[in-house]
Amino acid sequence: MVTPRFCPQCGCADLAQRVPEGDTHARLICGGCQYIHYVNPKIIAGCIIEQEGKYLLCQRAIPPRP
């Protein structure tokens, strides 16, 4: 896997491995714009679970970035 040398958002060369707030894994983060580079992003899916008029609600462990 090739490690980026520049931020894909702002072009800054100040990239460092850190654990983002609210995360549990070290990620490559830009020191200029704080962009988090995810090495292996996953495709997600959602569903609505209903049983006898009740709904199951789930919350993400890590909020989406803006």
HTML snippet that shows the backbone in 3Dmol.js (N, CA, C, O; Angstrom):
<script src="https://3Dmol.org/build/3Dmol-min.js"></script>
<div id="view" style="width:600px;height:400px;position:relative"></div>
<script>
const pdb = `
ATOM      1  N   MET A   1       0.846  -1.178   0.000  1.00  0.00           N
ATOM      2  CA  MET A   1       0.000   0.000   0.000  1.00  0.00           C
ATOM      3  C   MET A   1       0.893   1.243   0.000  1.00  0.00           C
ATOM      4  O   MET A   1       1.806   1.352   0.819  1.00  0.00           O
ATOM      5  N   VAL A   2       0.638   2.156  -0.894  1.00  0.00           N
ATOM      6  CA  VAL A   2       1.401   3.395  -0.998  1.00  0.00           C
ATOM      7  C   VAL A   2       0.858   4.404   0.010  1.00  0.00           C
ATOM      8  O   VAL A   2      -0.349   4.640   0.062  1.00  0.00           O
ATOM      9  N   THR A   3       1.738   4.999   0.807  1.00  0.00           N
ATOM     10  CA  THR A   3       1.337   6.017   1.774  1.00  0.00           C
ATOM     11  C   THR A   3       1.408   7.381   1.107  1.00  0.00           C
ATOM     12  O   THR A   3       2.443   7.734   0.543  1.00  0.00           O
ATOM     13  N   PRO A   4       0.327   8.158   1.160  1.00  0.00           N
ATOM     14  CA  PRO A   4       0.347   9.488   0.540  1.00  0.00           C
ATOM     15  C   PRO A   4       1.400  10.388   1.189  1.00  0.00           C
ATOM     16  O   PRO A   4       1.637  10.310   2.394  1.00  0.00           O
ATOM     17  N   ARG A   5       2.015  11.225   0.394  1.00  0.00           N
ATOM     18  CA  ARG A   5       2.981  12.199   0.906  1.00  0.00           C
ATOM     19  C   ARG A   5       2.362  13.578   1.043  1.00  0.00           C
ATOM     20  O   ARG A   5       2.907  14.445   1.727  1.00  0.00           O
ATOM     21  N   PHE A   6       1.213  13.784   0.386  1.00  0.00           N
ATOM     22  CA  PHE A   6       0.536  15.075   0.417  1.00  0.00           C
ATOM     23  C   PHE A   6      -0.946  14.862   0.698  1.00  0.00           C
ATOM     24  O   PHE A   6      -1.513  13.835   0.324  1.00  0.00           O
ATOM     25  N   CYS A   7      -1.560  15.819   1.346  1.00  0.00           N
ATOM     26  CA  CYS A   7      -2.989  15.754   1.656  1.00  0.00           C
ATOM     27  C   CYS A   7      -3.803  15.860   0.363  1.00  0.00           C
ATOM     28  O   CYS A   7      -3.556  16.760  -0.439  1.00  0.00           O
ATOM     29  N   PRO A   8      -4.772  14.956   0.143  1.00  0.00           N
ATOM     30  CA  PRO A   8      -5.593  15.037  -1.063  1.00  0.00           C
ATOM     31  C   PRO A   8      -6.578  16.206  -1.042  1.00  0.00           C
ATOM     32  O   PRO A   8      -7.145  16.554  -2.077  1.00  0.00           O
ATOM     33  N   GLN A   9      -6.785  16.813   0.126  1.00  0.00           N
ATOM     34  CA  GLN A   9      -7.706  17.950   0.238  1.00  0.00           C
ATOM     35  C   GLN A   9      -7.013  19.289  -0.021  1.00  0.00           C
ATOM     36  O   GLN A   9      -7.482  20.099  -0.821  1.00  0.00           O
ATOM     37  N   CYS A  10      -5.877  19.511   0.675  1.00  0.00           N
ATOM     38  CA  CYS A  10      -5.246  20.840   0.603  1.00  0.00           C
ATOM     39  C   CYS A  10      -3.828  20.825   0.030  1.00  0.00           C
ATOM     40  O   CYS A  10      -3.268  21.888  -0.236  1.00  0.00           O
ATOM     41  N   GLY A  11      -3.236  19.639  -0.166  1.00  0.00           N
ATOM     42  CA  GLY A  11      -1.899  19.553  -0.738  1.00  0.00           C
ATOM     43  C   GLY A  11      -0.766  19.703   0.258  1.00  0.00           C
ATOM     44  O   GLY A  11       0.401  19.664  -0.131  1.00  0.00           O
ATOM     45  N   CYS A  12      -1.079  19.874   1.532  1.00  0.00           N
ATOM     46  CA  CYS A  12      -0.068  20.045   2.576  1.00  0.00           C
ATOM     47  C   CYS A  12       0.763  18.767   2.722  1.00  0.00           C
ATOM     48  O   CYS A  12       0.237  17.664   2.572  1.00  0.00           O
ATOM     49  N   ALA A  13       2.060  18.914   3.014  1.00  0.00           N
ATOM     50  CA  ALA A  13       2.937  17.760   3.196  1.00  0.00           C
ATOM     51  C   ALA A  13       3.046  17.348   4.660  1.00  0.00           C
ATOM     52  O   ALA A  13       3.785  16.417   4.979  1.00  0.00           O
ATOM     53  N   ASP A  14       2.329  18.020   5.553  1.00  0.00           N
ATOM     54  CA  ASP A  14       2.384  17.743   6.996  1.00  0.00           C
ATOM     55  C   ASP A  14       1.371  16.655   7.362  1.00  0.00           C
ATOM     56  O   ASP A  14       0.299  16.950   7.891  1.00  0.00           O
ATOM     57  N   LEU A  15       1.719  15.395   7.076  1.00  0.00           N
ATOM     58  CA  LEU A  15       0.851  14.259   7.390  1.00  0.00           C
ATOM     59  C   LEU A  15       1.468  13.462   8.528  1.00  0.00           C
ATOM     60  O   LEU A  15       2.674  13.213   8.529  1.00  0.00           O
ATOM     61  N   ALA A  16       0.653  13.059   9.493  1.00  0.00           N
ATOM     62  CA  ALA A  16       1.153  12.300  10.639  1.00  0.00           C
ATOM     63  C   ALA A  16       0.132  11.258  11.068  1.00  0.00           C
ATOM     64  O   ALA A  16      -1.075  11.459  10.932  1.00  0.00           O
ATOM     65  N   GLN A  17       0.631  10.144  11.587  1.00  0.00           N
ATOM     66  CA  GLN A  17      -0.238   9.097  12.124  1.00  0.00           C
ATOM     67  C   GLN A  17      -0.670   9.506  13.533  1.00  0.00           C
ATOM     68  O   GLN A  17       0.168   9.684  14.417  1.00  0.00           O
ATOM     69  N   ARG A  18      -1.983   9.654  13.737  1.00  0.00           N
ATOM     70  CA  ARG A  18      -2.534   9.972  15.059  1.00  0.00           C
ATOM     71  C   ARG A  18      -3.868   9.270  15.202  1.00  0.00           C
ATOM     72  O   ARG A  18      -4.466   8.845  14.213  1.00  0.00           O
ATOM     73  N   VAL A  19      -4.333   9.152  16.435  1.00  0.00           N
ATOM     74  CA  VAL A  19      -5.662   8.601  16.693  1.00  0.00           C
ATOM     75  C   VAL A  19      -6.622   9.778  16.775  1.00  0.00           C
ATOM     76  O   VAL A  19      -6.524  10.584  17.701  1.00  0.00           O
ATOM     77  N   PRO A  20      -7.555   9.895  15.821  1.00  0.00           N
ATOM     78  CA  PRO A  20      -8.509  11.006  15.854  1.00  0.00           C
ATOM     79  C   PRO A  20      -9.409  10.923  17.087  1.00  0.00           C
ATOM     80  O   PRO A  20      -9.665   9.838  17.609  1.00  0.00           O
ATOM     81  N   GLU A  21      -9.876  12.063  17.536  1.00  0.00           N
ATOM     82  CA  GLU A  21     -10.786  12.118  18.679  1.00  0.00           C
ATOM     83  C   GLU A  21     -12.022  11.273  18.383  1.00  0.00           C
ATOM     84  O   GLU A  21     -12.639  11.414  17.327  1.00  0.00           O
ATOM     85  N   GLY A  22     -12.376  10.403  19.309  1.00  0.00           N
ATOM     86  CA  GLY A  22     -13.536   9.548  19.144  1.00  0.00           C
ATOM     87  C   GLY A  22     -13.271   8.283  18.353  1.00  0.00           C
ATOM     88  O   GLY A  22     -14.189   7.497  18.119  1.00  0.00           O
ATOM     89  N   ASP A  23     -12.021   8.071  17.935  1.00  0.00           N
ATOM     90  CA  ASP A  23     -11.661   6.884  17.156  1.00  0.00           C
ATOM     91  C   ASP A  23     -10.801   5.972  18.028  1.00  0.00           C
ATOM     92  O   ASP A  23     -10.423   6.346  19.138  1.00  0.00           O
ATOM     93  N   THR A  24     -10.498   4.789  17.530  1.00  0.00           N
ATOM     94  CA  THR A  24      -9.665   3.847  18.276  1.00  0.00           C
ATOM     95  C   THR A  24      -8.431   3.414  17.498  1.00  0.00           C
ATOM     96  O   THR A  24      -7.593   2.686  18.031  1.00  0.00           O
ATOM     97  N   HIS A  25      -8.305   3.847  16.247  1.00  0.00           N
ATOM     98  CA  HIS A  25      -7.186   3.441  15.397  1.00  0.00           C
ATOM     99  C   HIS A  25      -6.405   4.664  14.919  1.00  0.00           C
ATOM    100  O   HIS A  25      -6.973   5.731  14.684  1.00  0.00           O
ATOM    101  N   ALA A  26      -5.093   4.485  14.782  1.00  0.00           N
ATOM    102  CA  ALA A  26      -4.260   5.561  14.239  1.00  0.00           C
ATOM    103  C   ALA A  26      -4.589   5.742  12.760  1.00  0.00           C
ATOM    104  O   ALA A  26      -4.701   4.769  12.015  1.00  0.00           O
ATOM    105  N   ARG A  27      -4.739   6.976  12.352  1.00  0.00           N
ATOM    106  CA  ARG A  27      -5.045   7.323  10.956  1.00  0.00           C
ATOM    107  C   ARG A  27      -4.043   8.379  10.494  1.00  0.00           C
ATOM    108  O   ARG A  27      -3.442   9.070  11.316  1.00  0.00           O
ATOM    109  N   LEU A  28      -3.867   8.499   9.204  1.00  0.00           N
ATOM    110  CA  LEU A  28      -3.019   9.538   8.641  1.00  0.00           C
ATOM    111  C   LEU A  28      -3.832  10.828   8.608  1.00  0.00           C
ATOM    112  O   LEU A  28      -4.862  10.898   7.937  1.00  0.00           O
ATOM    113  N   ILE A  29      -3.370  11.855   9.335  1.00  0.00           N
ATOM    114  CA  ILE A  29      -4.117  13.106   9.471  1.00  0.00           C
ATOM    115  C   ILE A  29      -3.269  14.268   8.971  1.00  0.00           C
ATOM    116  O   ILE A  29      -2.078  14.354   9.271  1.00  0.00           O
ATOM    117  N   CYS A  30      -3.891  15.159   8.209  1.00  0.00           N
ATOM    118  CA  CYS A  30      -3.215  16.352   7.694  1.00  0.00           C
ATOM    119  C   CYS A  30      -3.084  17.387   8.807  1.00  0.00           C
ATOM    120  O   CYS A  30      -4.056  17.696   9.495  1.00  0.00           O
ATOM    121  N   GLY A  31      -1.883  17.915   8.976  1.00  0.00           N
ATOM    122  CA  GLY A  31      -1.655  18.955   9.971  1.00  0.00           C
ATOM    123  C   GLY A  31      -2.179  20.307   9.526  1.00  0.00           C
ATOM    124  O   GLY A  31      -2.350  21.204  10.351  1.00  0.00           O
ATOM    125  N   GLY A  32      -2.440  20.471   8.224  1.00  0.00           N
ATOM    126  CA  GLY A  32      -2.936  21.742   7.706  1.00  0.00           C
ATOM    127  C   GLY A  32      -4.440  21.895   7.819  1.00  0.00           C
ATOM    128  O   GLY A  32      -4.926  22.888   8.362  1.00  0.00           O
ATOM    129  N   CYS A  33      -5.188  20.912   7.306  1.00  0.00           N
ATOM    130  CA  CYS A  33      -6.654  21.038   7.277  1.00  0.00           C
ATOM    131  C   CYS A  33      -7.365  19.994   8.142  1.00  0.00           C
ATOM    132  O   CYS A  33      -8.594  19.979   8.206  1.00  0.00           O
ATOM    133  N   GLN A  34      -6.601  19.123   8.808  1.00  0.00           N
ATOM    134  CA  GLN A  34      -7.140  18.069   9.688  1.00  0.00           C
ATOM    135  C   GLN A  34      -7.914  16.985   8.940  1.00  0.00           C
ATOM    136  O   GLN A  34      -8.688  16.249   9.551  1.00  0.00           O
ATOM    137  N   TYR A  35      -7.716  16.879   7.636  1.00  0.00           N
ATOM    138  CA  TYR A  35      -8.345  15.821   6.847  1.00  0.00           C
ATOM    139  C   TYR A  35      -7.843  14.470   7.350  1.00  0.00           C
ATOM    140  O   TYR A  35      -6.645  14.298   7.572  1.00  0.00           O
ATOM    141  N   ILE A  36      -8.751  13.510   7.530  1.00  0.00           N
ATOM    142  CA  ILE A  36      -8.391  12.164   7.969  1.00  0.00           C
ATOM    143  C   ILE A  36      -8.390  11.254   6.741  1.00  0.00           C
ATOM    144  O   ILE A  36      -9.404  11.113   6.057  1.00  0.00           O
ATOM    145  N   HIS A  37      -7.242  10.645   6.475  1.00  0.00           N
ATOM    146  CA  HIS A  37      -7.107   9.752   5.325  1.00  0.00           C
ATOM    147  C   HIS A  37      -7.395   8.326   5.784  1.00  0.00           C
ATOM    148  O   HIS A  37      -6.606   7.737   6.523  1.00  0.00           O
ATOM    149  N   TYR A  38      -8.527   7.772   5.346  1.00  0.00           N
ATOM    150  CA  TYR A  38      -8.885   6.398   5.680  1.00  0.00           C
ATOM    151  C   TYR A  38      -8.303   5.480   4.616  1.00  0.00           C
ATOM    152  O   TYR A  38      -8.586   5.651   3.430  1.00  0.00           O
ATOM    153  N   VAL A  39      -7.497   4.511   5.023  1.00  0.00           N
ATOM    154  CA  VAL A  39      -6.798   3.632   4.094  1.00  0.00           C
ATOM    155  C   VAL A  39      -7.759   2.683   3.380  1.00  0.00           C
ATOM    156  O   VAL A  39      -7.583   2.409   2.193  1.00  0.00           O
ATOM    157  N   ASN A  40      -8.762   2.184   4.078  1.00  0.00           N
ATOM    158  CA  ASN A  40      -9.644   1.186   3.496  1.00  0.00           C
ATOM    159  C   ASN A  40     -11.098   1.524   3.823  1.00  0.00           C
ATOM    160  O   ASN A  40     -11.716   0.842   4.640  1.00  0.00           O
ATOM    161  N   PRO A  41     -11.658   2.567   3.200  1.00  0.00           N
ATOM    162  CA  PRO A  41     -13.047   2.917   3.509  1.00  0.00           C
ATOM    163  C   PRO A  41     -13.987   1.795   3.084  1.00  0.00           C
ATOM    164  O   PRO A  41     -13.747   1.114   2.087  1.00  0.00           O
ATOM    165  N   LYS A  42     -15.034   1.614   3.832  1.00  0.00           N
ATOM    166  CA  LYS A  42     -15.995   0.542   3.562  1.00  0.00           C
ATOM    167  C   LYS A  42     -17.300   1.119   3.038  1.00  0.00           C
ATOM    168  O   LYS A  42     -17.694   2.230   3.391  1.00  0.00           O
ATOM    169  N   ILE A  43     -17.956   0.348   2.195  1.00  0.00           N
ATOM    170  CA  ILE A  43     -19.296   0.696   1.744  1.00  0.00           C
ATOM    171  C   ILE A  43     -20.250   0.278   2.851  1.00  0.00           C
ATOM    172  O   ILE A  43     -20.117  -0.806   3.418  1.00  0.00           O
ATOM    173  N   ILE A  44     -21.208   1.140   3.154  1.00  0.00           N
ATOM    174  CA  ILE A  44     -22.140   0.823   4.234  1.00  0.00           C
ATOM    175  C   ILE A  44     -23.553   0.668   3.695  1.00  0.00           C
ATOM    176  O   ILE A  44     -23.860   1.075   2.575  1.00  0.00           O
ATOM    177  N   ALA A  45     -24.378   0.087   4.494  1.00  0.00           N
ATOM    178  CA  ALA A  45     -25.789  -0.067   4.152  1.00  0.00           C
ATOM    179  C   ALA A  45     -26.605   0.206   5.406  1.00  0.00           C
ATOM    180  O   ALA A  45     -26.098   0.097   6.523  1.00  0.00           O
ATOM    181  N   GLY A  46     -27.834   0.549   5.223  1.00  0.00           N
ATOM    182  CA  GLY A  46     -28.710   0.798   6.360  1.00  0.00           C
ATOM    183  C   GLY A  46     -29.994   0.017   6.210  1.00  0.00           C
ATOM    184  O   GLY A  46     -30.339  -0.441   5.121  1.00  0.00           O
ATOM    185  N   CYS A  47     -30.692  -0.128   7.310  1.00  0.00           N
ATOM    186  CA  CYS A  47     -31.980  -0.805   7.265  1.00  0.00           C
ATOM    187  C   CYS A  47     -32.854  -0.290   8.406  1.00  0.00           C
ATOM    188  O   CYS A  47     -32.356   0.286   9.373  1.00  0.00           O
ATOM    189  N   ILE A  48     -34.126  -0.498   8.283  1.00  0.00           N
ATOM    190  CA  ILE A  48     -35.081  -0.149   9.334  1.00  0.00           C
ATOM    191  C   ILE A  48     -35.660  -1.457   9.855  1.00  0.00           C
ATOM    192  O   ILE A  48     -36.227  -2.247   9.099  1.00  0.00           O
ATOM    193  N   ILE A  49     -35.510  -1.673  11.154  1.00  0.00           N
ATOM    194  CA  ILE A  49     -36.028  -2.899  11.757  1.00  0.00           C
ATOM    195  C   ILE A  49     -37.269  -2.542  12.564  1.00  0.00           C
ATOM    196  O   ILE A  49     -37.216  -1.734  13.491  1.00  0.00           O
ATOM    197  N   GLU A  50     -38.381  -3.156  12.195  1.00  0.00           N
ATOM    198  CA  GLU A  50     -39.662  -2.904  12.859  1.00  0.00           C
ATOM    199  C   GLU A  50     -40.247  -4.237  13.285  1.00  0.00           C
ATOM    200  O   GLU A  50     -40.283  -5.201  12.520  1.00  0.00           O
ATOM    201  N   GLN A  51     -40.704  -4.264  14.530  1.00  0.00           N
ATOM    202  CA  GLN A  51     -41.365  -5.469  15.034  1.00  0.00           C
ATOM    203  C   GLN A  51     -42.487  -5.049  15.967  1.00  0.00           C
ATOM    204  O   GLN A  51     -42.259  -4.375  16.971  1.00  0.00           O
ATOM    205  N   GLU A  52     -43.682  -5.449  15.630  1.00  0.00           N
ATOM    206  CA  GLU A  52     -44.868  -5.164  16.437  1.00  0.00           C
ATOM    207  C   GLU A  52     -45.005  -3.671  16.736  1.00  0.00           C
ATOM    208  O   GLU A  52     -45.321  -3.279  17.860  1.00  0.00           O
ATOM    209  N   GLY A  53     -44.763  -2.849  15.721  1.00  0.00           N
ATOM    210  CA  GLY A  53     -44.920  -1.403  15.869  1.00  0.00           C
ATOM    211  C   GLY A  53     -43.777  -0.711  16.586  1.00  0.00           C
ATOM    212  O   GLY A  53     -43.861   0.490  16.843  1.00  0.00           O
ATOM    213  N   LYS A  54     -42.714  -1.424  16.916  1.00  0.00           N
ATOM    214  CA  LYS A  54     -41.544  -0.831  17.572  1.00  0.00           C
ATOM    215  C   LYS A  54     -40.387  -0.832  16.577  1.00  0.00           C
ATOM    216  O   LYS A  54     -40.273  -1.725  15.738  1.00  0.00           O
ATOM    217  N   TYR A  55     -39.525   0.192  16.686  1.00  0.00           N
ATOM    218  CA  TYR A  55     -38.399   0.346  15.768  1.00  0.00           C
ATOM    219  C   TYR A  55     -37.085   0.281  16.534  1.00  0.00           C
ATOM    220  O   TYR A  55     -36.976   0.801  17.645  1.00  0.00           O
ATOM    221  N   LEU A  56     -36.097  -0.356  15.937  1.00  0.00           N
ATOM    222  CA  LEU A  56     -34.761  -0.427  16.514  1.00  0.00           C
ATOM    223  C   LEU A  56     -33.940   0.735  15.962  1.00  0.00           C
ATOM    224  O   LEU A  56     -33.813   0.887  14.747  1.00  0.00           O
ATOM    225  N   LEU A  57     -33.386   1.550  16.849  1.00  0.00           N
ATOM    226  CA  LEU A  57     -32.540   2.675  16.449  1.00  0.00           C
ATOM    227  C   LEU A  57     -31.100   2.376  16.847  1.00  0.00           C
ATOM    228  O   LEU A  57     -30.846   1.882  17.946  1.00  0.00           O
ATOM    229  N   CYS A  58     -30.161   2.674  15.959  1.00  0.00           N
ATOM    230  CA  CYS A  58     -28.737   2.479  16.229  1.00  0.00           C
ATOM    231  C   CYS A  58     -28.017   3.804  16.034  1.00  0.00           C
ATOM    232  O   CYS A  58     -28.471   4.662  15.277  1.00  0.00           O
ATOM    233  N   GLN A  59     -26.897   3.965  16.718  1.00  0.00           N
ATOM    234  CA  GLN A  59     -26.106   5.182  16.589  1.00  0.00           C
ATOM    235  C   GLN A  59     -24.680   4.803  16.212  1.00  0.00           C
ATOM    236  O   GLN A  59     -24.132   3.816  16.701  1.00  0.00           O
ATOM    237  N   ARG A  60     -24.093   5.608  15.332  1.00  0.00           N
ATOM    238  CA  ARG A  60     -22.706   5.383  14.924  1.00  0.00           C
ATOM    239  C   ARG A  60     -21.773   5.551  16.109  1.00  0.00           C
ATOM    240  O   ARG A  60     -22.029   6.362  16.999  1.00  0.00           O
ATOM    241  N   ALA A  61     -20.687   4.782  16.120  1.00  0.00           N
ATOM    242  CA  ALA A  61     -19.673   4.933  17.159  1.00  0.00           C
ATOM    243  C   ALA A  61     -18.823   6.175  16.897  1.00  0.00           C
ATOM    244  O   ALA A  61     -18.384   6.841  17.835  1.00  0.00           O
ATOM    245  N   ILE A  62     -18.590   6.487  15.612  1.00  0.00           N
ATOM    246  CA  ILE A  62     -17.785   7.644  15.221  1.00  0.00           C
ATOM    247  C   ILE A  62     -18.644   8.522  14.319  1.00  0.00           C
ATOM    248  O   ILE A  62     -19.110   8.052  13.281  1.00  0.00           O
ATOM    249  N   PRO A  63     -18.868   9.789  14.686  1.00  0.00           N
ATOM    250  CA  PRO A  63     -19.704  10.643  13.843  1.00  0.00           C
ATOM    251  C   PRO A  63     -19.054  10.901  12.481  1.00  0.00           C
ATOM    252  O   PRO A  63     -17.828  10.948  12.385  1.00  0.00           O
ATOM    253  N   PRO A  64     -19.860  11.068  11.430  1.00  0.00           N
ATOM    254  CA  PRO A  64     -19.286  11.349  10.109  1.00  0.00           C
ATOM    255  C   PRO A  64     -18.593  12.704  10.107  1.00  0.00           C
ATOM    256  O   PRO A  64     -19.008  13.629  10.806  1.00  0.00           O
ATOM    257  N   ARG A  65     -17.545  12.807   9.322  1.00  0.00           N
ATOM    258  CA  ARG A  65     -16.852  14.107   9.255  1.00  0.00           C
ATOM    259  C   ARG A  65     -17.567  15.006   8.257  1.00  0.00           C
ATOM    260  O   ARG A  65     -18.227  14.522   7.337  1.00  0.00           O
ATOM    261  N   PRO A  66     -17.436  16.301   8.439  1.00  0.00           N
ATOM    262  CA  PRO A  66     -18.127  17.240   7.525  1.00  0.00           C
ATOM    263  C   PRO A  66     -17.562  17.219   6.128  1.00  0.00           C
ATOM    264  O   PRO A  66     -18.037  17.949   5.258  1.00  0.00           O
TER     265      PRO A  66
END
`;
const viewer = $3Dmol.createViewer("view");
viewer.addModel(pdb, "pdb");
viewer.setStyle({}, {cartoon: {color: "spectrum"}});
viewer.zoomTo();
viewer.render();
</script>
